[in-house]
């Protein structure tokens, strides 16, 4: 998801998750992933 125009990432401090989202007229969550997973699993 990184590298896509308009897509942002927030990494949670307390939990090992990253949230990918877009901001427009509203907030749209695109994906929530566990950061310990292999990066190839994120693309599926």
mmCIF entry with sequence, helices, sheets and N, C-alpha, C, O atoms, coordinates in Angstrom:
data_MODEL
# 
_entry.id   MODEL 
# 
_entity.id                         1 
_entity.type                       polymer 
_entity.pdbx_number_of_molecules   1 
# 
_entity_poly.entity_id                      1 
_entity_poly.type                           'polypeptide(L)' 
_entity_poly.nstd_linkage                   no 
_entity_poly.nstd_monomer                   no 
_entity_poly.pdbx_seq_one_letter_code       
;(UNK)(UNK)(UNK)(UNK)(UNK)(UNK)(UNK)(UNK)(UNK)(UNK)(UNK)(UNK)(UNK)(UNK)(UNK)(UNK)
(UNK)(UNK)(UNK)(UNK)(UNK)(UNK)(UNK)(UNK)(UNK)(UNK)(UNK)(UNK)(UNK)(UNK)(UNK)(UNK)
(UNK)(UNK)(UNK)(UNK)(UNK)(UNK)(UNK)(UNK)(UNK)(UNK)(UNK)(UNK)
;
_entity_poly.pdbx_seq_one_letter_code_can   XXXXXXXXXXXXXXXXXXXXXXXXXXXXXXXXXXXXXXXXXXXX 
_entity_poly.pdbx_strand_id                 A 
# 
loop_
_entity_poly_seq.entity_id 
_entity_poly_seq.num 
_entity_poly_seq.mon_id 
_entity_poly_seq.hetero 
1 1  UNK n 
1 2  UNK n 
1 3  UNK n 
1 4  UNK n 
1 5  UNK n 
1 6  UNK n 
1 7  UNK n 
1 8  UNK n 
1 9  UNK n 
1 10 UNK n 
1 11 UNK n 
1 12 UNK n 
1 13 UNK n 
1 14 UNK n 
1 15 UNK n 
1 16 UNK n 
1 17 UNK n 
1 18 UNK n 
1 19 UNK n 
1 20 UNK n 
1 21 UNK n 
1 22 UNK n 
1 23 UNK n 
1 24 UNK n 
1 25 UNK n 
1 26 UNK n 
1 27 UNK n 
1 28 UNK n 
1 29 UNK n 
1 30 UNK n 
1 31 UNK n 
1 32 UNK n 
1 33 UNK n 
1 34 UNK n 
1 35 UNK n 
1 36 UNK n 
1 37 UNK n 
1 38 UNK n 
1 39 UNK n 
1 40 UNK n 
1 41 UNK n 
1 42 UNK n 
1 43 UNK n 
1 44 UNK n 
# 
_struct_asym.id          A 
_struct_asym.entity_id   1 
# 
_struct_conf.conf_type_id            HELX_P 
_struct_conf.id                      HELX_P1 
_struct_conf.pdbx_PDB_helix_id       AA1 
_struct_conf.beg_label_comp_id       UNK 
_struct_conf.beg_label_asym_id       A 
_struct_conf.beg_label_seq_id        39 
_struct_conf.pdbx_beg_PDB_ins_code   ? 
_struct_conf.end_label_comp_id       UNK 
_struct_conf.end_label_asym_id       A 
_struct_conf.end_label_seq_id        42 
_struct_conf.pdbx_end_PDB_ins_code   ? 
_struct_conf.beg_auth_comp_id        UNK 
_struct_conf.beg_auth_asym_id        A 
_struct_conf.beg_auth_seq_id         39 
_struct_conf.end_auth_comp_id        UNK 
_struct_conf.end_auth_asym_id        A 
_struct_conf.end_auth_seq_id         42 
_struct_conf.pdbx_PDB_helix_class    1 
_struct_conf.details                 ? 
_struct_conf.pdbx_PDB_helix_length   4 
# 
_struct_conf_type.id          HELX_P 
_struct_conf_type.criteria    ? 
_struct_conf_type.reference   ? 
# 
_struct_sheet.id               AA1 
_struct_sheet.type             ? 
_struct_sheet.number_strands   3 
_struct_sheet.details          ? 
# 
loop_
_struct_sheet_order.sheet_id 
_struct_sheet_order.range_id_1 
_struct_sheet_order.range_id_2 
_struct_sheet_order.offset 
_struct_sheet_order.sense 
AA1 1 2 ? anti-parallel 
AA1 2 3 ? anti-parallel 
# 
loop_
_struct_sheet_range.sheet_id 
_struct_sheet_range.id 
_struct_sheet_range.beg_label_comp_id 
_struct_sheet_range.beg_label_asym_id 
_struct_sheet_range.beg_label_seq_id 
_struct_sheet_range.pdbx_beg_PDB_ins_code 
_struct_sheet_range.end_label_comp_id 
_struct_sheet_range.end_label_asym_id 
_struct_sheet_range.end_label_seq_id 
_struct_sheet_range.pdbx_end_PDB_ins_code 
_struct_sheet_range.beg_auth_comp_id 
_struct_sheet_range.beg_auth_asym_id 
_struct_sheet_range.beg_auth_seq_id 
_struct_sheet_range.end_auth_comp_id 
_struct_sheet_range.end_auth_asym_id 
_struct_sheet_range.end_auth_seq_id 
AA1 1 UNK A 7  ? UNK A 11 ? UNK A 7  UNK A 11 
AA1 2 UNK A 17 ? UNK A 23 ? UNK A 17 UNK A 23 
AA1 3 UNK A 27 ? UNK A 34 ? UNK A 27 UNK A 34 
# 
loop_
_atom_site.group_PDB 
_atom_site.id 
_atom_site.type_symbol 
_atom_site.label_atom_id 
_atom_site.label_alt_id 
_atom_site.label_comp_id 
_atom_site.label_asym_id 
_atom_site.label_entity_id 
_atom_site.label_seq_id 
_atom_site.pdbx_PDB_ins_code 
_atom_site.Cartn_x 
_atom_site.Cartn_y 
_atom_site.Cartn_z 
_atom_site.occupancy 
_atom_site.B_iso_or_equiv 
_atom_site.pdbx_formal_charge 
_atom_site.auth_seq_id 
_atom_site.auth_comp_id 
_atom_site.auth_asym_id 
_atom_site.auth_atom_id 
_atom_site.pdbx_PDB_model_num 
ATOM 1   N N  . UNK A 1 1  ? 0.829   -1.178  0.000  1.00 0.00 ? 1  UNK A N  1 
ATOM 2   C CA . UNK A 1 1  ? 0.000   0.000   0.000  1.00 0.00 ? 1  UNK A CA 1 
ATOM 3   C C  . UNK A 1 1  ? 0.881   1.251   0.000  1.00 0.00 ? 1  UNK A C  1 
ATOM 4   O O  . UNK A 1 1  ? 0.496   2.301   -0.514 1.00 0.00 ? 1  UNK A O  1 
ATOM 5   N N  . UNK A 1 2  ? 2.047   1.116   0.576  1.00 0.00 ? 2  UNK A N  1 
ATOM 6   C CA . UNK A 1 2  ? 2.941   2.273   0.570  1.00 0.00 ? 2  UNK A CA 1 
ATOM 7   C C  . UNK A 1 2  ? 3.333   2.584   -0.862 1.00 0.00 ? 2  UNK A C  1 
ATOM 8   O O  . UNK A 1 2  ? 3.551   1.680   -1.668 1.00 0.00 ? 2  UNK A O  1 
ATOM 9   N N  . UNK A 1 3  ? 3.418   3.846   -1.166 1.00 0.00 ? 3  UNK A N  1 
ATOM 10  C CA . UNK A 1 3  ? 3.761   4.240   -2.515 1.00 0.00 ? 3  UNK A CA 1 
ATOM 11  C C  . UNK A 1 3  ? 2.557   4.595   -3.368 1.00 0.00 ? 3  UNK A C  1 
ATOM 12  O O  . UNK A 1 3  ? 2.718   5.086   -4.485 1.00 0.00 ? 3  UNK A O  1 
ATOM 13  N N  . UNK A 1 4  ? 1.360   4.359   -2.866 1.00 0.00 ? 4  UNK A N  1 
ATOM 14  C CA . UNK A 1 4  ? 0.151   4.737   -3.587 1.00 0.00 ? 4  UNK A CA 1 
ATOM 15  C C  . UNK A 1 4  ? -0.198  6.172   -3.235 1.00 0.00 ? 4  UNK A C  1 
ATOM 16  O O  . UNK A 1 4  ? -0.149  6.560   -2.068 1.00 0.00 ? 4  UNK A O  1 
ATOM 17  N N  . UNK A 1 5  ? -0.548  6.951   -4.231 1.00 0.00 ? 5  UNK A N  1 
ATOM 18  C CA . UNK A 1 5  ? -0.878  8.358   -4.005 1.00 0.00 ? 5  UNK A CA 1 
ATOM 19  C C  . UNK A 1 5  ? -2.080  8.479   -3.073 1.00 0.00 ? 5  UNK A C  1 
ATOM 20  O O  . UNK A 1 5  ? -3.111  7.842   -3.290 1.00 0.00 ? 5  UNK A O  1 
ATOM 21  N N  . UNK A 1 6  ? -1.941  9.291   -2.048 1.00 0.00 ? 6  UNK A N  1 
ATOM 22  C CA . UNK A 1 6  ? -3.036  9.555   -1.130 1.00 0.00 ? 6  UNK A CA 1 
ATOM 23  C C  . UNK A 1 6  ? -3.189  8.562   0.004  1.00 0.00 ? 6  UNK A C  1 
ATOM 24  O O  . UNK A 1 6  ? -3.979  8.795   0.919  1.00 0.00 ? 6  UNK A O  1 
ATOM 25  N N  . UNK A 1 7  ? -2.448  7.452   -0.030 1.00 0.00 ? 7  UNK A N  1 
ATOM 26  C CA . UNK A 1 7  ? -2.557  6.438   1.025  1.00 0.00 ? 7  UNK A CA 1 
ATOM 27  C C  . UNK A 1 7  ? -1.554  6.771   2.122  1.00 0.00 ? 7  UNK A C  1 
ATOM 28  O O  . UNK A 1 7  ? -0.374  7.002   1.861  1.00 0.00 ? 7  UNK A O  1 
ATOM 29  N N  . UNK A 1 8  ? -2.048  6.789   3.344  1.00 0.00 ? 8  UNK A N  1 
ATOM 30  C CA . UNK A 1 8  ? -1.207  7.085   4.502  1.00 0.00 ? 8  UNK A CA 1 
ATOM 31  C C  . UNK A 1 8  ? -1.152  5.872   5.410  1.00 0.00 ? 8  UNK A C  1 
ATOM 32  O O  . UNK A 1 8  ? -1.990  4.973   5.323  1.00 0.00 ? 8  UNK A O  1 
ATOM 33  N N  . UNK A 1 9  ? -0.149  5.858   6.289  1.00 0.00 ? 9  UNK A N  1 
ATOM 34  C CA . UNK A 1 9  ? 0.006   4.737   7.213  1.00 0.00 ? 9  UNK A CA 1 
ATOM 35  C C  . UNK A 1 9  ? 0.170   5.268   8.624  1.00 0.00 ? 9  UNK A C  1 
ATOM 36  O O  . UNK A 1 9  ? 0.888   6.242   8.851  1.00 0.00 ? 9  UNK A O  1 
ATOM 37  N N  . UNK A 1 10 ? -0.494  4.628   9.566  1.00 0.00 ? 10 UNK A N  1 
ATOM 38  C CA . UNK A 1 10 ? -0.334  4.926   10.988 1.00 0.00 ? 10 UNK A CA 1 
ATOM 39  C C  . UNK A 1 10 ? 0.085   3.631   11.678 1.00 0.00 ? 10 UNK A C  1 
ATOM 40  O O  . UNK A 1 10 ? -0.593  2.610   11.560 1.00 0.00 ? 10 UNK A O  1 
ATOM 41  N N  . UNK A 1 11 ? 1.200   3.677   12.394 1.00 0.00 ? 11 UNK A N  1 
ATOM 42  C CA . UNK A 1 11 ? 1.671   2.512   13.143 1.00 0.00 ? 11 UNK A CA 1 
ATOM 43  C C  . UNK A 1 11 ? 1.264   2.713   14.596 1.00 0.00 ? 11 UNK A C  1 
ATOM 44  O O  . UNK A 1 11 ? 1.578   3.737   15.204 1.00 0.00 ? 11 UNK A O  1 
ATOM 45  N N  . UNK A 1 12 ? 0.565   1.732   15.143 1.00 0.00 ? 12 UNK A N  1 
ATOM 46  C CA . UNK A 1 12 ? 0.095   1.825   16.521 1.00 0.00 ? 12 UNK A CA 1 
ATOM 47  C C  . UNK A 1 12 ? 1.240   1.525   17.479 1.00 0.00 ? 12 UNK A C  1 
ATOM 48  O O  . UNK A 1 12 ? 1.994   0.576   17.262 1.00 0.00 ? 12 UNK A O  1 
ATOM 49  N N  . UNK A 1 13 ? 1.377   2.306   18.516 1.00 0.00 ? 13 UNK A N  1 
ATOM 50  C CA . UNK A 1 13 ? 2.473   2.126   19.474 1.00 0.00 ? 13 UNK A CA 1 
ATOM 51  C C  . UNK A 1 13 ? 2.236   0.961   20.422 1.00 0.00 ? 13 UNK A C  1 
ATOM 52  O O  . UNK A 1 13 ? 3.151   0.189   20.708 1.00 0.00 ? 13 UNK A O  1 
ATOM 53  N N  . UNK A 1 14 ? 1.033   0.838   20.899 1.00 0.00 ? 14 UNK A N  1 
ATOM 54  C CA . UNK A 1 14 ? 0.745   -0.153  21.926 1.00 0.00 ? 14 UNK A CA 1 
ATOM 55  C C  . UNK A 1 14 ? 0.572   -1.560  21.360 1.00 0.00 ? 14 UNK A C  1 
ATOM 56  O O  . UNK A 1 14 ? 0.829   -2.542  22.057 1.00 0.00 ? 14 UNK A O  1 
ATOM 57  N N  . UNK A 1 15 ? 0.147   -1.664  20.131 1.00 0.00 ? 15 UNK A N  1 
ATOM 58  C CA . UNK A 1 15 ? -0.112  -2.949  19.492 1.00 0.00 ? 15 UNK A CA 1 
ATOM 59  C C  . UNK A 1 15 ? 0.695   -3.039  18.204 1.00 0.00 ? 15 UNK A C  1 
ATOM 60  O O  . UNK A 1 15 ? 0.963   -2.010  17.585 1.00 0.00 ? 15 UNK A O  1 
ATOM 61  N N  . UNK A 1 16 ? 1.091   -4.240  17.780 1.00 0.00 ? 16 UNK A N  1 
ATOM 62  C CA . UNK A 1 16 ? 1.915   -4.373  16.576 1.00 0.00 ? 16 UNK A CA 1 
ATOM 63  C C  . UNK A 1 16 ? 1.089   -4.354  15.278 1.00 0.00 ? 16 UNK A C  1 
ATOM 64  O O  . UNK A 1 16 ? 1.109   -5.316  14.511 1.00 0.00 ? 16 UNK A O  1 
ATOM 65  N N  . UNK A 1 17 ? 0.376   -3.268  15.047 1.00 0.00 ? 17 UNK A N  1 
ATOM 66  C CA . UNK A 1 17 ? -0.456  -3.150  13.855 1.00 0.00 ? 17 UNK A CA 1 
ATOM 67  C C  . UNK A 1 17 ? -0.153  -1.853  13.118 1.00 0.00 ? 17 UNK A C  1 
ATOM 68  O O  . UNK A 1 17 ? 0.257   -0.859  13.717 1.00 0.00 ? 17 UNK A O  1 
ATOM 69  N N  . UNK A 1 18 ? -0.363  -1.886  11.819 1.00 0.00 ? 18 UNK A N  1 
ATOM 70  C CA . UNK A 1 18 ? -0.264  -0.686  10.985 1.00 0.00 ? 18 UNK A CA 1 
ATOM 71  C C  . UNK A 1 18 ? -1.609  -0.530  10.285 1.00 0.00 ? 18 UNK A C  1 
ATOM 72  O O  . UNK A 1 18 ? -2.205  -1.512  9.843  1.00 0.00 ? 18 UNK A O  1 
ATOM 73  N N  . UNK A 1 19 ? -2.079  0.702   10.190 1.00 0.00 ? 19 UNK A N  1 
ATOM 74  C CA . UNK A 1 19 ? -3.361  1.006   9.552  1.00 0.00 ? 19 UNK A CA 1 
ATOM 75  C C  . UNK A 1 19 ? -3.067  1.850   8.316  1.00 0.00 ? 19 UNK A C  1 
ATOM 76  O O  . UNK A 1 19 ? -2.432  2.900   8.410  1.00 0.00 ? 19 UNK A O  1 
ATOM 77  N N  . UNK A 1 20 ? -3.533  1.384   7.155  1.00 0.00 ? 20 UNK A N  1 
ATOM 78  C CA . UNK A 1 20 ? -3.405  2.132   5.914  1.00 0.00 ? 20 UNK A CA 1 
ATOM 79  C C  . UNK A 1 20 ? -4.752  2.774   5.628  1.00 0.00 ? 20 UNK A C  1 
ATOM 80  O O  . UNK A 1 20 ? -5.788  2.112   5.687  1.00 0.00 ? 20 UNK A O  1 
ATOM 81  N N  . UNK A 1 21 ? -4.733  4.073   5.315  1.00 0.00 ? 21 UNK A N  1 
ATOM 82  C CA . UNK A 1 21 ? -5.990  4.800   5.140  1.00 0.00 ? 21 UNK A CA 1 
ATOM 83  C C  . UNK A 1 21 ? -5.836  5.912   4.122  1.00 0.00 ? 21 UNK A C  1 
ATOM 84  O O  . UNK A 1 21 ? -4.724  6.295   3.758  1.00 0.00 ? 21 UNK A O  1 
ATOM 85  N N  . UNK A 1 22 ? -6.983  6.429   3.662  1.00 0.00 ? 22 UNK A N  1 
ATOM 86  C CA . UNK A 1 22 ? -7.050  7.581   2.768  1.00 0.00 ? 22 UNK A CA 1 
ATOM 87  C C  . UNK A 1 22 ? -7.930  8.636   3.416  1.00 0.00 ? 22 UNK A C  1 
ATOM 88  O O  . UNK A 1 22 ? -8.942  8.321   4.042  1.00 0.00 ? 22 UNK A O  1 
ATOM 89  N N  . UNK A 1 23 ? -7.533  9.880   3.259  1.00 0.00 ? 23 UNK A N  1 
ATOM 90  C CA . UNK A 1 23 ? -8.338  10.993  3.733  1.00 0.00 ? 23 UNK A CA 1 
ATOM 91  C C  . UNK A 1 23 ? -8.923  11.719  2.529  1.00 0.00 ? 23 UNK A C  1 
ATOM 92  O O  . UNK A 1 23 ? -8.204  12.121  1.615  1.00 0.00 ? 23 UNK A O  1 
ATOM 93  N N  . UNK A 1 24 ? -10.217 11.874  2.549  1.00 0.00 ? 24 UNK A N  1 
ATOM 94  C CA . UNK A 1 24 ? -10.913 12.648  1.538  1.00 0.00 ? 24 UNK A CA 1 
ATOM 95  C C  . UNK A 1 24 ? -11.967 13.443  2.281  1.00 0.00 ? 24 UNK A C  1 
ATOM 96  O O  . UNK A 1 24 ? -11.674 14.118  3.268  1.00 0.00 ? 24 UNK A O  1 
ATOM 97  N N  . UNK A 1 25 ? -13.183 13.359  1.804  1.00 0.00 ? 25 UNK A N  1 
ATOM 98  C CA . UNK A 1 25 ? -14.276 13.976  2.554  1.00 0.00 ? 25 UNK A CA 1 
ATOM 99  C C  . UNK A 1 25 ? -14.563 13.183  3.821  1.00 0.00 ? 25 UNK A C  1 
ATOM 100 O O  . UNK A 1 25 ? -15.176 13.687  4.762  1.00 0.00 ? 25 UNK A O  1 
ATOM 101 N N  . UNK A 1 26 ? -14.106 11.927  3.829  1.00 0.00 ? 26 UNK A N  1 
ATOM 102 C CA . UNK A 1 26 ? -14.224 11.088  5.019  1.00 0.00 ? 26 UNK A CA 1 
ATOM 103 C C  . UNK A 1 26 ? -12.963 10.231  5.117  1.00 0.00 ? 26 UNK A C  1 
ATOM 104 O O  . UNK A 1 26 ? -12.169 10.178  4.178  1.00 0.00 ? 26 UNK A O  1 
ATOM 105 N N  . UNK A 1 27 ? -12.788 9.576   6.231  1.00 0.00 ? 27 UNK A N  1 
ATOM 106 C CA . UNK A 1 27 ? -11.652 8.689   6.446  1.00 0.00 ? 27 UNK A CA 1 
ATOM 107 C C  . UNK A 1 27 ? -12.036 7.304   5.964  1.00 0.00 ? 27 UNK A C  1 
ATOM 108 O O  . UNK A 1 27 ? -13.063 6.763   6.374  1.00 0.00 ? 27 UNK A O  1 
ATOM 109 N N  . UNK A 1 28 ? -11.214 6.724   5.091  1.00 0.00 ? 28 UNK A N  1 
ATOM 110 C CA . UNK A 1 28 ? -11.474 5.381   4.592  1.00 0.00 ? 28 UNK A CA 1 
ATOM 111 C C  . UNK A 1 28 ? -10.298 4.486   4.977  1.00 0.00 ? 28 UNK A C  1 
ATOM 112 O O  . UNK A 1 28 ? -9.177  4.689   4.512  1.00 0.00 ? 28 UNK A O  1 
ATOM 113 N N  . UNK A 1 29 ? -10.560 3.495   5.829  1.00 0.00 ? 29 UNK A N  1 
ATOM 114 C CA . UNK A 1 29 ? -9.529  2.541   6.232  1.00 0.00 ? 29 UNK A CA 1 
ATOM 115 C C  . UNK A 1 29 ? -9.431  1.485   5.139  1.00 0.00 ? 29 UNK A C  1 
ATOM 116 O O  . UNK A 1 29 ? -10.419 0.833   4.801  1.00 0.00 ? 29 UNK A O  1 
ATOM 117 N N  . UNK A 1 30 ? -8.240  1.324   4.594  1.00 0.00 ? 30 UNK A N  1 
ATOM 118 C CA . UNK A 1 30 ? -8.024  0.390   3.498  1.00 0.00 ? 30 UNK A CA 1 
ATOM 119 C C  . UNK A 1 30 ? -7.557  -0.975  3.976  1.00 0.00 ? 30 UNK A C  1 
ATOM 120 O O  . UNK A 1 30 ? -7.952  -2.009  3.435  1.00 0.00 ? 30 UNK A O  1 
ATOM 121 N N  . UNK A 1 31 ? -6.701  -0.961  5.010  1.00 0.00 ? 31 UNK A N  1 
ATOM 122 C CA . UNK A 1 31 ? -6.155  -2.223  5.482  1.00 0.00 ? 31 UNK A CA 1 
ATOM 123 C C  . UNK A 1 31 ? -5.579  -2.045  6.879  1.00 0.00 ? 31 UNK A C  1 
ATOM 124 O O  . UNK A 1 31 ? -5.010  -1.002  7.200  1.00 0.00 ? 31 UNK A O  1 
ATOM 125 N N  . UNK A 1 32 ? -5.732  -3.068  7.700  1.00 0.00 ? 32 UNK A N  1 
ATOM 126 C CA . UNK A 1 32 ? -5.095  -3.139  9.017  1.00 0.00 ? 32 UNK A CA 1 
ATOM 127 C C  . UNK A 1 32 ? -4.274  -4.418  9.006  1.00 0.00 ? 32 UNK A C  1 
ATOM 128 O O  . UNK A 1 32 ? -4.809  -5.503  8.777  1.00 0.00 ? 32 UNK A O  1 
ATOM 129 N N  . UNK A 1 33 ? -2.964  -4.292  9.255  1.00 0.00 ? 33 UNK A N  1 
ATOM 130 C CA . UNK A 1 33 ? -2.093  -5.473  9.184  1.00 0.00 ? 33 UNK A CA 1 
ATOM 131 C C  . UNK A 1 33 ? -1.276  -5.615  10.458 1.00 0.00 ? 33 UNK A C  1 
ATOM 132 O O  . UNK A 1 33 ? -0.959  -4.631  11.127 1.00 0.00 ? 33 UNK A O  1 
ATOM 133 N N  . UNK A 1 34 ? -0.946  -6.845  10.776 1.00 0.00 ? 34 UNK A N  1 
ATOM 134 C CA . UNK A 1 34 ? -0.061  -7.152  11.891 1.00 0.00 ? 34 UNK A CA 1 
ATOM 135 C C  . UNK A 1 34 ? 1.361   -6.996  11.376 1.00 0.00 ? 34 UNK A C  1 
ATOM 136 O O  . UNK A 1 34 ? 1.724   -7.609  10.372 1.00 0.00 ? 34 UNK A O  1 
ATOM 137 N N  . UNK A 1 35 ? 2.167   -6.192  12.042 1.00 0.00 ? 35 UNK A N  1 
ATOM 138 C CA . UNK A 1 35 ? 3.487   -5.852  11.518 1.00 0.00 ? 35 UNK A CA 1 
ATOM 139 C C  . UNK A 1 35 ? 4.500   -6.988  11.622 1.00 0.00 ? 35 UNK A C  1 
ATOM 140 O O  . UNK A 1 35 ? 5.575   -6.892  11.031 1.00 0.00 ? 35 UNK A O  1 
ATOM 141 N N  . UNK A 1 36 ? 4.199   -8.046  12.345 1.00 0.00 ? 36 UNK A N  1 
ATOM 142 C CA . UNK A 1 36 ? 5.107   -9.180  12.433 1.00 0.00 ? 36 UNK A CA 1 
ATOM 143 C C  . UNK A 1 36 ? 4.932   -10.143 11.263 1.00 0.00 ? 36 UNK A C  1 
ATOM 144 O O  . UNK A 1 36 ? 5.720   -11.078 11.120 1.00 0.00 ? 36 UNK A O  1 
ATOM 145 N N  . UNK A 1 37 ? 3.930   -9.939  10.434 1.00 0.00 ? 37 UNK A N  1 
ATOM 146 C CA . UNK A 1 37 ? 3.705   -10.811 9.281  1.00 0.00 ? 37 UNK A CA 1 
ATOM 147 C C  . UNK A 1 37 ? 4.714   -10.520 8.189  1.00 0.00 ? 37 UNK A C  1 
ATOM 148 O O  . UNK A 1 37 ? 5.264   -9.422  8.103  1.00 0.00 ? 37 UNK A O  1 
ATOM 149 N N  . UNK A 1 38 ? 4.944   -11.504 7.372  1.00 0.00 ? 38 UNK A N  1 
ATOM 150 C CA . UNK A 1 38 ? 5.861   -11.355 6.244  1.00 0.00 ? 38 UNK A CA 1 
ATOM 151 C C  . UNK A 1 38 ? 5.272   -10.344 5.254  1.00 0.00 ? 38 UNK A C  1 
ATOM 152 O O  . UNK A 1 38 ? 4.074   -10.397 4.979  1.00 0.00 ? 38 UNK A O  1 
ATOM 153 N N  . UNK A 1 39 ? 6.078   -9.430  4.713  1.00 0.00 ? 39 UNK A N  1 
ATOM 154 C CA . UNK A 1 39 ? 5.560   -8.393  3.806  1.00 0.00 ? 39 UNK A CA 1 
ATOM 155 C C  . UNK A 1 39 ? 4.794   -8.928  2.598  1.00 0.00 ? 39 UNK A C  1 
ATOM 156 O O  . UNK A 1 39 ? 3.881   -8.255  2.119  1.00 0.00 ? 39 UNK A O  1 
ATOM 157 N N  . UNK A 1 40 ? 5.125   -10.095 2.095  1.00 0.00 ? 40 UNK A N  1 
ATOM 158 C CA . UNK A 1 40 ? 4.386   -10.657 0.962  1.00 0.00 ? 40 UNK A CA 1 
ATOM 159 C C  . UNK A 1 40 ? 2.936   -10.962 1.342  1.00 0.00 ? 40 UNK A C  1 
ATOM 160 O O  . UNK A 1 40 ? 2.048   -10.896 0.492  1.00 0.00 ? 40 UNK A O  1 
ATOM 161 N N  . UNK A 1 41 ? 2.694   -11.292 2.596  1.00 0.00 ? 41 UNK A N  1 
ATOM 162 C CA . UNK A 1 41 ? 1.330   -11.584 3.054  1.00 0.00 ? 41 UNK A CA 1 
ATOM 163 C C  . UNK A 1 41 ? 0.472   -10.326 3.028  1.00 0.00 ? 41 UNK A C  1 
ATOM 164 O O  . UNK A 1 41 ? -0.750  -10.413 2.910  1.00 0.00 ? 41 UNK A O  1 
ATOM 165 N N  . UNK A 1 42 ? 1.110   -9.138  3.138  1.00 0.00 ? 42 UNK A N  1 
ATOM 166 C CA . UNK A 1 42 ? 0.366   -7.880  3.132  1.00 0.00 ? 42 UNK A CA 1 
ATOM 167 C C  . UNK A 1 42 ? -0.278  -7.635  1.780  1.00 0.00 ? 42 UNK A C  1 
ATOM 168 O O  . UNK A 1 42 ? -1.328  -6.999  1.698  1.00 0.00 ? 42 UNK A O  1 
ATOM 169 N N  . UNK A 1 43 ? 0.336   -8.129  0.729  1.00 0.00 ? 43 UNK A N  1 
ATOM 170 C CA . UNK A 1 43 ? -0.161  -7.833  -0.622 1.00 0.00 ? 43 UNK A CA 1 
ATOM 171 C C  . UNK A 1 43 ? -1.368  -8.672  -1.003 1.00 0.00 ? 43 UNK A C  1 
ATOM 172 O O  . UNK A 1 43 ? -2.086  -8.345  -1.947 1.00 0.00 ? 43 UNK A O  1 
ATOM 173 N N  . UNK A 1 44 ? -1.590  -9.757  -0.268 1.00 0.00 ? 44 UNK A N  1 
ATOM 174 C CA . UNK A 1 44 ? -2.721  -10.641 -0.599 1.00 0.00 ? 44 UNK A CA 1 
ATOM 175 C C  . UNK A 1 44 ? -4.022  -10.091 -0.118 1.00 0.00 ? 44 UNK A C  1 
ATOM 176 O O  . UNK A 1 44 ? -5.066  -10.712 -0.317 1.00 0.00 ? 44 UNK A O  1 
# 
